[in-house]
Amino acid sequence: MPRAISSSRSGSLTSRVTDRLRRAILDAELGLGEALSEDKLATALGVSRTPVRDALTALQVQGLIDIRPQRGSYVFMPTRQDVAELCEFRTILEVQAIALSSTRHKQATLALLRQSIDEMEAAKAANDFLAVAHADTDFHASFVENSGNKYLIEAYRVSSGRFVALRSHVLLAVGDVRTRSMSEHWAIVNAFEQGNIAEAEAVLTEHIAKALDAFDLALEHGLLTKPYTSLSESGLTLQIDD
């Protein structure tokens, strides 16, 4: 039995539940479109239903949860049009971020890009596709986080949950990291380093567009319509600090 949490700590508890459920969605512990039971989540996390309900509401604002009145809560399940529009939005933000980071924090950006590629290659060699997804996320965020524009950074962080979740789900579903994708990352880095920003932007734009192709492939084979582990097997836990 989880011990009682004082009301003064309820806000902190809700934040931790929100973070844990967000991570479960981003790391594909919970499947796209999966129905979520407040009771089962509360039991798995060792908390009451209130912080779970509040966490689901917070995640709805982030676009990660779909709450349907009288029907329940579900992990978001994008349509093909949704993914196409997300790719367009990513392109707008990341292309602008390339130009800004090149003029403001070029060397710091390059260091993070190379580190991310190294981590992706090591994870690929180990067939650790979730680690690949994490490193891939870091690669793309490198431009934004070094753009020097707080509003661009804020917009990207608010919307990035859906980008990250789709990347993880597709990689884990398909179980493949295409060599072409890795070579495109290197092409972006090389063009960025040489100051050929137009080339870096062009490769990035094409690279992001291919995310829709990967989504189509996974969807065509029915790989995105069920969780990879059941809720009882997903190992959802929440550490309650003293």
C-alpha positions in Angstrom: 0.0 0.0 0.0 1.4 3.4 -0.9 1.7 5.7 2.1 -0.5 8.8 2.3 0.7 12.0 0.7 0.0 15.3 2.5 -2.2 17.8 0.7 0.7 20.3 0.8 2.6 18.0 -1.6 -0.3 17.3 -4.0 1.0 19.7 -6.6 4.4 18.1 -6.6 2.8 14.7 -6.8 0.7 15.6 -9.8 3.8 17.0 -11.5 5.6 13.7 -10.9 2.7 11.6 -12.2 2.4 13.9 -15.2 6.1 13.5 -16.0 5.9 9.7 -15.5 3.0 9.3 -17.8 4.5 11.7 -20.4 7.6 9.5 -20.4 5.5 6.4 -20.8 3.9 7.9 -23.9 7.2 9.3 -25.3 9.0 6.0 -24.8 6.2 3.9 -26.2 5.4 2.1 -22.9 1.8 3.1 -23.7 0.6 2.6 -27.3 -0.8 5.2 -29.6 -4.6 5.3 -29.2 -4.5 3.1 -26.1 -7.4 3.5 -23.7 -6.3 4.5 -20.2 -8.0 3.6 -17.0 -7.6 6.1 -14.1 -8.0 3.2 -11.6 -5.3 1.0 -13.2 -2.9 3.9 -13.6 -3.4 4.9 -10.0 -2.7 1.4 -8.9 0.4 1.0 -11.1 1.8 4.3 -9.9 0.8 3.8 -6.2 -1.3 7.0 -6.0 -4.9 8.0 -5.8 -7.0 8.8 -8.8 -6.9 12.6 -8.3 -3.3 13.2 -9.4 -3.8 10.8 -12.3 -6.9 12.7 -13.4 -5.0 16.0 -13.1 -2.0 14.6 -15.0 -4.2 13.4 -17.9 -5.7 16.8 -18.1 -2.2 18.4 -18.3 -1.2 15.9 -20.9 -4.3 16.7 -22.9 -3.0 20.3 -23.1 0.3 19.0 -24.5 -1.6 17.1 -27.2 -0.5 13.7 -25.8 -3.9 12.6 -24.3 -7.3 12.6 -25.9 -10.1 12.9 -23.3 -13.5 12.0 -24.6 -16.5 12.9 -22.5 -18.4 9.8 -21.3 -15.9 7.6 -23.1 -12.6 7.9 -21.3 -9.0 8.9 -21.9 -6.8 7.7 -24.7 -3.2 8.2 -25.8 -3.2 10.4 -28.8 -3.5 8.7 -32.2 -2.7 11.1 -35.1 -4.1 10.8 -38.5 -1.9 10.9 -41.6 -2.9 14.5 -42.0 -1.9 15.3 -38.4 1.5 13.8 -39.1 1.9 15.7 -42.3 1.1 19.0 -40.5 3.4 18.1 -37.6 6.2 17.6 -40.2 5.5 21.0 -41.7 5.5 22.6 -38.3 8.8 20.9 -37.4 10.3 22.1 -40.7 9.3 25.7 -40.0 10.9 25.7 -36.5 14.0 23.7 -37.2 14.9 25.4 -40.5 14.7 28.7 -38.8 16.7 27.4 -35.8 19.5 26.2 -38.1 20.1 29.7 -39.3 20.0 31.3 -35.9 22.2 28.7 -34.2 24.7 29.0 -37.0 25.2 32.7 -36.3 24.8 32.6 -32.5 26.2 29.3 -31.1 27.8 27.4 -34.0 30.5 25.5 -32.1 28.2 24.5 -29.2 25.6 23.3 -31.7 28.2 21.3 -33.6 29.4 19.6 -30.5 25.9 18.5 -29.6 25.1 17.3 -33.1 28.2 15.2 -33.2 27.5 13.8 -29.7 24.0 12.9 -30.8 25.2 11.1 -33.9 27.8 9.1 -31.9 25.1 8.0 -29.5 22.7 7.1 -32.3 25.4 4.9 -34.0 26.2 3.2 -30.7 22.6 2.6 -30.0 22.0 1.3 -33.6 24.9 -1.2 -33.2 23.3 -2.4 -30.0 19.8 -2.6 -31.6 18.6 -0.3 -28.9 15.9 1.5 -30.9 14.6 3.6 -27.9 18.1 4.9 -27.3 18.3 5.7 -31.0 15.1 7.7 -30.7 16.4 9.6 -27.7 19.6 10.5 -29.5 17.7 11.4 -32.7 15.5 13.8 -30.6 18.7 15.4 -29.1 20.1 15.9 -32.6 17.1 17.9 -33.8 16.7 19.8 -30.6 20.4 20.9 -30.8 19.5 23.6 -33.4 16.6 24.9 -31.4 18.2 24.9 -28.0 21.1 26.9 -29.4 19.0 29.3 -31.5 19.2 32.1 -28.8 15.4 32.8 -29.2 13.4 32.0 -26.1 10.1 32.1 -28.0 11.3 29.6 -30.6 12.6 27.3 -27.9 9.3 27.6 -25.9 7.2 26.8 -29.0 9.4 23.8 -29.8 9.3 22.4 -26.3 5.5 22.7 -26.0 4.9 20.8 -29.3 7.9 18.5 -29.1 6.1 15.7 -27.2 4.2 14.6 -30.3 7.3 14.7 -32.4 9.2 12.6 -29.8 6.4 10.1 -29.2 5.9 9.5 -32.9 9.6 8.9 -33.4 9.8 6.4 -30.6 6.7 4.5 -31.6 7.7 4.3 -35.3 11.3 3.2 -34.5 10.1 0.5 -32.0 7.3 -0.6 -34.3 9.4 -0.9 -37.5 12.5 -2.0 -35.6 14.9 -0.5 -38.2 17.2 2.5 -38.4 17.8 3.2 -42.1 21.4 3.9 -43.2 20.0 6.7 -45.3 18.7 8.5 -42.3 22.1 8.4 -40.6 23.8 9.7 -43.7 21.4 12.6 -43.9 22.3 13.5 -40.4 26.0 13.6 -41.3 25.1 15.7 -44.5 23.3 18.2 -42.3 26.2 18.5 -39.9 28.8 18.8 -42.7 26.9 21.5 -44.5 26.3 23.3 -41.2 30.0 23.2 -40.3 31.0 24.5 -43.7 28.5 27.4 -43.4 26.4 26.1 -46.2 23.1 26.8 -44.4 21.0 26.6 -47.6 22.2 23.0 -48.1 21.7 22.1 -44.4 18.2 23.5 -44.6 17.4 21.6 -47.8 18.6 18.3 -46.4 16.8 18.8 -43.1 13.5 19.6 -44.9 13.7 16.4 -47.0 14.8 14.4 -43.9 11.8 15.6 -41.9 9.4 14.9 -44.8 10.5 11.2 -44.7 9.1 10.9 -41.2 5.7 10.8 -42.9 6.8 7.9 -45.1 8.0 6.0 -42.0 4.6 6.6 -40.3 2.8 5.3 -43.4 4.9 2.2 -43.4 4.2 1.5 -39.7 0.5 2.3 -40.1 0.2 0.1 -43.2 1.4 -2.9 -41.3 -0.8 -2.2 -38.3 2.1 -1.6 -36.0 0.9 1.6 -34.4 -2.6 0.5 -33.2 -1.7 -1.4 -30.1 0.7 -1.0 -27.2 4.1 -2.8 -27.2 3.4 -3.9 -23.6 0.2 -4.1 -21.7 -0.3 -1.7 -18.9 0.3 -4.4 -16.3 3.6 -5.3 -18.0 4.8 -1.8 -18.7 6.5 -1.4 -15.3 4.9 2.0 -14.6 6.1 3.1 -11.2 6.4 6.4 -9.3 9.1 6.9 -6.6 7.6 8.8 -3.7 10.3 10.8 -2.0 10.5 11.2 1.8 
